[in-house]
Amino acid sequence: MKNMNKVISGILISSMLLTPISTFALTKEETIYANLNYDGKVEKTTVNNHLSNLEKGTITDDTDLQKILNINGKEKYSLDNGIISWNSTGKDIYYQGTTKESLPITVEAKYYLNGKETKVKDLIGKKGNITIKLNLTNNSYSTYYKQYTPFVVTVGTTLSNKNNSNITVTNGKVTSTGNKSMLVALATPGLYESIGLEDLKSLNNVEINYTTTNFTLNNIYLVATPKLLSESDLSVFNKMDNLSSSINTLQDSMNKVVSGTTELKTGTEKLSVGASTLTSKYSEVLGGVERIKNGSIDLTSGIEQIIASLEAVKEQLVAEQTSPEAIAQAESLKELQASNTQMLTKLKVAFNNDETRILNAKKAAVECNLTTETDEQKLGICLIKHGLTTEEISAIPYLLLIENNSTAITTLNAKLSSSVTTINTMIATLEEALKDAKDGSLGLTAGLDELKSGLTLLEAGTKELSTGLNSALTGTTALEEGLTQINNEGINKLSSYTNIVSNYSSKVKSLVKLSKEYNGYQTSTANNSTFIYKIKSLTK
């Protein structure tokens, strides 16, 4: 248990540094340790609670824990119907207890040798192609939101490069440091069912594959937290909602233009059929041509309005990208990155800022099984043999975790801007196509003007007029087909895309609410909950 605390302590410290704490407001953080057997079934669950921001006097807290023990002080407590009362001296209180309560995330572990499912005990010492499948199930379902609490699970383990090769892991990365390979993967069980995005389906499980000449099972750790997103991350979805409204208005206008073009084509067809009777119906034909011309002018005006609407959408998108909220969000990410950089700078002081010592310390951490060794004395001796000082031994776990955190922030920043860039490109393409349609409409208007002038010579030029009307019919047909294509392949797709984004936006917002409303595992007052699972090792 103590060694496992070291492995994840960097994550916990980072979380505490980035979490604001209200003055004189009791803060409770719970860390749940679950020991699992080889197939993922729970053998023992221990909960550590940390109460901080305490005043002197009686402090009450709710808990369902059993065998409660004060693990970091001498404060006394009393327990009555799930309410624990502490005699506080103003210092932080750490207490521990056990529970048999079901966990929000359950783990099912299966093992395969050369594609055949095999009991792990029968695999020890065997050689061949190994597959370890970890299937994760989210049991925290909200019937109100009809979604699962958004737990993020980080999976980690190590493999010896002496007996193992061709190592891969889904949803993660394998890093070789010489004699060992470190495997880290990500899972978000229930997120696919909550949002419905096909790309998230694979995040319900993690699969490890490798070839071995002598199978042993190292400890596998899983760290789960319900904090997927915060409310500050939703600003990009609010902007997408505003943009979606503008594009829906554009879709309605384009539908009207296409409908008007169809009517224009129908009128031209009728005019062409009646060309043989134009001599006796000159005034009627002249009026019909005038109406067609007016319709063409209205069509041009409508296209111009759509182009103007597109320009407004582009301006709105630019304004939102440079808005104080967007700038503040970018600055927030920069500050978070700067905080990580500052933390790394402080940690490197323990190594006298010597990059060679830092690299050697990282290799030593792997070779000494920092994440799996349960014997602290053995671990300390191993690290000292590798030349690490006491300060370096204390600093190396945090250094590794903070570096990974910085990489995650850089990836998040890149993904946040991708959706806006995609829509901006689609709008530019659509705007160019509409300008071509406008040119066609202006050409049609000019042709109709010539047709009107020619009607004064109708009696002598009926054949010529019929030819001109056929040309006009061809033009209106081409215009109808072009605008229909633009509507179907451009605006309809753009509108559909924004509607999909809008749908995801509402689902993500409700997930943030679910995350915020998660108040603890064995309590209802926790500010932060972290679940740490450990699948025990097996060597013989």
N, C-alpha and C positions, 0 to 999 in steps of 0.2 A: 504493500500500500504506500509506504513512504517513497519507494523508488518511482512508483507511478505518479506521485505528486510532483516529483522533480521533472518528469517528462513533460507534463502539461502546465507547469507553474508559469512558464513564460506567457502562455495564452491568457491565463487568469490575471497575471499582472498587467498585461496590455489592456485587457477589458476594464480593469479597475482604474487605470490611468485615463481612459477615454470616457468614463461614465461620470456625469456630473452628480454631485451629492448635495442635497439640500441641507442647510445649516439647521442643527438640532432636530433633524428628521431621522428616526431610526431606519437604518438600512440593513436589509437582510439578504445575504447571498448563500445559496445552498449548492453544494457539490455532492453529486450522487455517484458512488463507486459500486459497480456491479461486477462481481466475479462470475464468469460464465464457464461452463464445461465445454468440451470440445465441439459439441453440436449446437452451442449457443444458449442452452437452457441456463437459467439463473440459479446459482448455488448460494450466493449471499449478496445482500444489498446493504450498504452502509451509507449513511447520509451525514455530511459535515455541514453545520450551519455556522455562519459568521455574522454576528450582530455588531454593528458599528454605529457611530454618531450617538452614543449613549450619554444620558445624564445620570447623575447619581440618584439612587433610590430604587424603587421597585419597577422593573421592566417586565412587561408581559409579552408573550409570543404564543402563537398557536402551533401545535405539532402533533403528529400521530406516531412519533418514533417510540421505540422501546429501547431499554437498556441504555438510557441517556447518560453521557459522561462528559464532564467539563474537561476539555483536553488542553487548555492553555491558561488556566487561572485557578483561583480558589473560591470563586463566587459560588454561593449555595443557591439551590433552586427548589421549588415545590411544583408538583404536577396535579392538576385537578380537571378532569373531563376534557383533555386535549389542550388545556391552557397551562403553559409553563411560565412561572414567575421567577425572575432572577433578582437577587440583591446586588444591584449594579454599583460599582465604584467609579464609573465613568470611563473605564477602559473597555476595549473591544472584548467580546465574549465569543469563544469558539466552543461549540459543543457537538457531540457525535451521538448517533443512535442507529439502530437497525430497524428494518421493516421488511415485510413480505408483500407489500403493495406491488401490483403489476406496474411495469415500466412503460412509458409512453412509446418507446421504440423497442421492438423485439427483434432478435437476431436468430437466423437459422443458418448454420454452417454445414456445408456438405463438401466431401472430399472425393476426388476422382483420380484413379490411376489408369492412364492410357484410355481415357474415356469411360471407364466403368466405375460407378459409385462404390466406394470402399470405406469401411470403418477406419477411423484415423489410427487406432491402435494396431490394425493389421497393415498399415502403411510404413511403420517404423523400420528403417533400414532398407526399404525397397528402392529400386531405381526405375526410371521411366518418366513419362510425361505427367506432371501433376497439375490438377485444377482444384482451386479452393473457391467455392461459391458462397458469398455472404449475401443472403436475401434479407432485406430489412423491411419491416412492417410498421407503419405509423398507426398507433392505436388512439391518438388524440384527435378525435373527429368532432366537429361542431355541427349539430343538427340545424342550428340557426343559419350559419353561413354556408352550410353544405360543403365545407372544406376541411382539410386537415391542418392542424397547427404546423407552421413551416419550420420543421427541424432541419438543421444542417449537420451532417455527420461527417467527420474527418476520420479516415481509416489509416492506420500506420503499422508497419512491421519491418523487420529486417531479415535478409537471407544471406547466408554465407556464399561467397563466390567460389569457394573451394569445391563444393559439391553440387552447386546449382548454376544453371546457365539459361540463356534465352528467356529472361524474366520479363514478363509484361503484366500490367494491371489496367483495368478499365477505369475510365473517369479519373485518371491520375497520372503519376510520373514515377519512374524508377531512376534513382541516382546511385551510381557506383562510386565508392570512395576507396577502392583498392580491394581489400579482403572481404568487404561487405557491400551489399546493395540495400539502400533505403527505399521503401515503397510507401507512397502517400497517395490516397485517393479520396474523392469527394462523393457523397450521396445525399439526396434530398427525398427520402421516402414520403410518398403522398403528394408531392408537388405536381406530378403529372396528372394525378386524379383531380387535384384542386383546380388546375389551370386548363388542362386539356391540350397542351402543346406537345406534339408528338416527339420533338427533340428531347423532352425531359423524361421520356419513358424509361430510358436506360439508367436513370439515377436512383432507381429503387433497389439497386443491388451493385455489388462490387465483385469482380472476378479476377483472381490471380492465377497466372499460368507460368510454368517453368519446367525445365528438364532437370532431374536430379539423379545422382548416383548413390545417395544415401539419405533417405527422407528423415527429417526431424521437423517438429512443429515448434516454431518460436511463438512467444506471446504476440497476440494481435490486439491492438488498442483501437477503440472507437470513442471519439469525443463528440457529443451531440449538444447542440444549443438551439433554443427556439427563436433566436434573433436572426432572421433571414434578412430583413430590410427594416429601416427606420422611416419615420414619417418624413424626414428631410429628403429621402430618396425619391419621393413621389412627385417632385416638381416637374420632372420630365413628362410624366403621364398627364399632368394638368395641362401642359402645353399641347400635348397630342390631342386632348379632348377639344381644345379651342380650334386647333387646326382641322380636326374632323368635322366640326360644325360648318366651317367655311367651305370645305370640299363637298359636303352634302348639298349646300346651297348651289355650288357650281354644277353638281350632278343634275339638280332639278332644272336649272337654266338650259343645260345641254339637251336634256330630254325634250324641252319645248322647242329648241332649235331644230332637232331632228324631226319632230312632228311637223313643224312648219315646212321643212324641206320636202317631206313626203306629200304634203298638200300641194306644194308648188309643182312637184312632178306630176301629180294627178291632174292639175289644171292645165299644164302644158300638153299632156297627152290628149285631153279633150279638145284643146284648141287646134292641135294638129289634125285630128279626125274631122273637125268641122271646116277645114281649109277649103273644101270644094264648094261650100255654101257662103263663102265670105263676100262674094260680090253683092248678094242680095241682103246681107246682114252686116254691112260695113260698120255701122255705128256700134253694134253689139260686140263685134270683134275688137274694135278700137278700145271699148270699155274694158274688155277682158284683158287685153295687153296692158292697159294702165294698171289694172289690179295686180297682174303678175309683176310688173315693175315695182309697184309699192311693196309687194311681198318680198321681192329681192332686196329692196332697200332696208326693209325691216330685218331681213336675215343678216345683212351686213352689220346693221346696228347691234343685233343680238350677239354676233360673233365678237364685235368690238367690246361689248359689255363683259363677255366671258373673259377676253384677254385682260381687260381691266381688273376683273375679279382675281385672275391668276396673279397679276402684278401685286394686288393687295395681299394675297396669300403669301407671296414671296417676301413682301415687306414685313408682314407679320412674323414670318419665320425668322427673318434676320433680326427683328426687334427682340423676339423672345430669346434668341441665341445670345444677344448682348444685354439682356435685361439684368437688373441688379440681382434677381434671384439666381439666374444662371451663373453670373460672375461669382456670387457668394458661394454657390455650390462648388464651383471650380476651386475657389480659394480654400474652402473647407477641406477638399481632397488634398490640396497642396500643404495645408497646415498638418493634416494627418500624416502625410508623407514626411514632412519636416520633423514631426514628432518622432517618427520611427528612425529617421536619420540621426536625430539627436540622441535617441536611446542607444543606437548602434555605436555612436561616437563614445558615449559614456562606457559602454561595455568593452570597447576596444582598449580603453585605458588599462584594464586588467592585464592586457597582453603588451603593454607599452607601445601600442599602435604598430606592432610588428606583424605585418601580413603573413610572414613565413610562420610565426608562432601560431597565428590564428588558423592557418591551413593545417598545420600539424595537429592542433587541438581538435579540429573537425574530424580528421582521420582517426585520432585517438578515441573520440566519442563513439565512432562506429565500431572500431576494433575492440573496444572495452564493453560493447553492448549497453551503452548508456540508457537506451529505452527499454531494455529487457532484463538487465541484471538486477536480481532481488537482494543480493548480498551487498550492502552498502560498503562494508569494509573491503570486500574483494574489489568492488568497483573503484573505490578510492585508491587502493594500492596499484591497480592497473593503470589508472590515469597518471599517478605519480611516476610510475615506471616509464611512462611515455614522455616524462619531462614537464608535466603541467604543475604549476604552482597552485596553492590553495585558492587564490583569487581567480585564477583561470578556470579551475574546476567549478567554482560557483557561477562563473559568467557564461560558460560555453552553452548550457541549455537555452538560456535566454537569447544569446546571439543568433543561434540557428533559427529560432522561432520568429524573431523580429525580422530577419532577412526574408523569410517566406511571406510575412505579413506585407512587406513593402512591395513584393512582386504581385500579390493579390490586388493591392490598391491600384497599381499601374494598369492591370487587366480590366478592372471595373471602370476606370476613367475612359478607356478606349471603347468599351461596349455602350456606355451611356450616349455617345455621340453618333453611333452608327445609324439609328432609326431616322433621325432628323436629316442626315446626309442622303439616305435613300429617297425620302419624300421630295427633297429639294431637286434631285436629279430627275425624278418622274415629272415634276411640275415643269421643268425647263423643256423637256421633250414634248409634252403636251402643248405648251405655249407655241412652240415652233410649228406644230401641225395645224393649230388653229389659225395662225397667220397665213399659211398656205390656203386654208379654206376661205379666208376672207378675200384673198386675191381672186379666187375662183368666183366668189359671189359678186365682186365688183365687175369682173369681166362679163358675168351674166347680165348685170344691170345695163352695161354699155350696149350689149347685143340687143336687149329689149328696146332701148332708145332708137336704135337703127330700124328695128322692126316697126315701131310706131310711125316713124317718118315714111317708111315704105308703104304703109297702109293707104296713103293718099293716091297711090298708083295701083290700088288693088285690082281694079277691073282689067288692067293690062298686064298685071304681074302676078296672077294667082299662082302660077307654077313656081315662080321665084319665091313667093311668100311661103308656099308649102315646104320648099327646101329649107328656108330659114327656120321654120317652126320645127322641122325634124332635127336641125342642129341644136335648137334650143332645148328640145326634148332630151337629146343626147347629153347636153350639158347639165340639165337638172338631174338626170339619172346618175351621172358621174358624181355630182355634188351630193346627192342623197347617199350614194354608196360610200363616198369618202367620209361624210360626217357620221354615218352609221358606224363605219370602221373605227373612226376616232373615238366615238362614244363607247363602243364595245371593248376595244383594245386599250384605250387610254383612260378616259374618265371613269368608266365602270370599274376597271381594275384598281384605279387609284382610290375610288370610293370604297371598294371592297376591302382594300388594304387598311384604310383608316378605320373602318368599322371593326376589323379584326383587332387592330391595336387598341381601339376604344374598349372592346370586350375584355382584352387582357388587362387593360388599365383598371377596370372595376374589380377584377378578380385579385389583382395584386394589392389594391387598396384594402380589400377585406382581409387578405393574408396579413398585412401589416397590423390591422386591428386585432386579429387572432394572436399574433406574436406579442402585441402590447398587453393583451388581456390574460396571457399566461402568467399566473402568479405563484407558481411553485408546484412541486411534486408531492411532498409530504407537508405542505403548508399552503395557505392562501395569501401570504403576505411577502413572498420573496420578490426582491427587485431583479434578481438574476439567478438562473438555474443552469448548471452545467452537469451533463451526464457523462461519466467515464466508464466504459465497458472494457473488460479485459478477458480475452479468451486465453486460457492458461496454456503454457508450453508443454510439449511432450517429447522426450528424447529417447526413452527406452521403455 
